[in-house]
Amino acid sequence: NLDPMMPSSFYQITQAYPSFTKYYGLISGAGFSISYAISGIFWAMAAQKYNRKRILVGACMGWSLTSFLTGAINSLPILVVMRFLCGMFQAALLPCVYSIV
């Protein structure tokens, strides 16, 4: 009964929150990628100006916190906000890492 083309996260979300099934695209796609794409530009500018290692530490802490809080949520709007914030924090990593290496 499992569709091999669907990601495993889809099944995990639909089992835990059956009412979120029709919003999976918002949770996994737009809620994350829009914030990732837009904030990546600002993180790149910050990486040129400020200490990259401190930005990485703060971004990893923010990423960890939003990932942890995502597991404790049962509200769709808050889940979308957590995914948005997670995308923002993950976007900080690439500009800093590429400029350090």
C-alpha positions in Angstrom: 0.0 0.0 0.0 3.0 2.3 0.3 3.9 4.3 -2.8 7.7 4.0 -3.4 7.7 7.5 -5.0 6.6 9.3 -1.8 9.2 10.3 0.7 9.2 8.5 4.0 8.6 11.8 5.9 5.2 11.9 4.2 4.2 8.6 5.9 5.6 9.7 9.2 3.6 13.0 9.1 0.4 11.3 8.0 0.6 8.7 10.7 1.3 11.2 13.5 -1.1 13.9 12.2 -3.7 12.6 9.8 -5.3 16.0 9.4 -2.0 17.5 8.0 -2.0 15.1 5.0 -3.4 17.7 2.6 -0.9 20.3 3.7 2.2 18.2 3.2 3.3 20.3 0.3 3.2 23.5 2.4 5.1 21.8 5.3 7.8 20.2 3.3 8.1 22.6 0.4 7.1 26.2 0.5 7.3 26.5 4.3 11.0 25.6 4.2 12.3 26.6 0.8 11.1 30.1 0.6 12.7 31.0 3.8 15.9 29.1 2.9 16.2 30.9 -0.5 15.5 34.4 0.8 17.5 34.3 4.0 20.5 32.7 2.3 21.2 36.0 0.6 21.2 37.8 3.9 23.3 35.2 5.6 25.9 35.5 2.8 26.2 39.2 3.5 26.5 38.6 7.2 29.2 36.0 6.6 31.3 38.6 4.8 30.9 41.1 7.6 30.9 39.1 10.9 32.7 36.2 12.5 31.6 33.1 10.5 32.3 30.6 13.3 29.9 32.5 15.6 27.3 32.6 12.8 27.7 28.8 12.4 27.3 28.2 16.1 24.2 30.3 16.3 22.7 28.8 13.2 23.4 25.2 14.4 21.8 26.0 17.8 18.8 27.6 16.1 18.5 24.7 13.7 18.6 22.2 16.6 16.1 24.2 18.6 13.6 24.4 15.8 14.0 20.7 15.0 13.4 19.8 18.6 10.4 22.1 18.9 9.0 20.7 15.7 8.7 17.3 17.4 6.6 18.7 20.2 4.0 20.5 18.1 0.4 19.5 17.2 -0.7 22.7 15.5 -0.3 23.2 11.7 0.4 27.0 11.8 3.1 26.5 14.4 4.6 23.6 12.4 4.8 25.8 9.3 6.5 28.6 11.4 9.0 26.0 12.7 9.7 24.8 9.2 10.2 28.4 8.1 12.6 29.1 10.9 14.4 25.9 10.3 15.0 26.9 6.7 16.3 30.3 7.8 18.8 28.7 10.2 19.9 26.0 7.7 20.5 28.7 5.0 23.2 30.2 7.2 25.4 27.2 7.0 26.5 27.1 3.3 27.7 30.7 3.0 29.8 30.3 6.1 31.2 26.9 5.3 32.1 27.8 1.8 33.9 30.9 2.9 35.8 29.1 5.7 37.0 26.2 3.5 
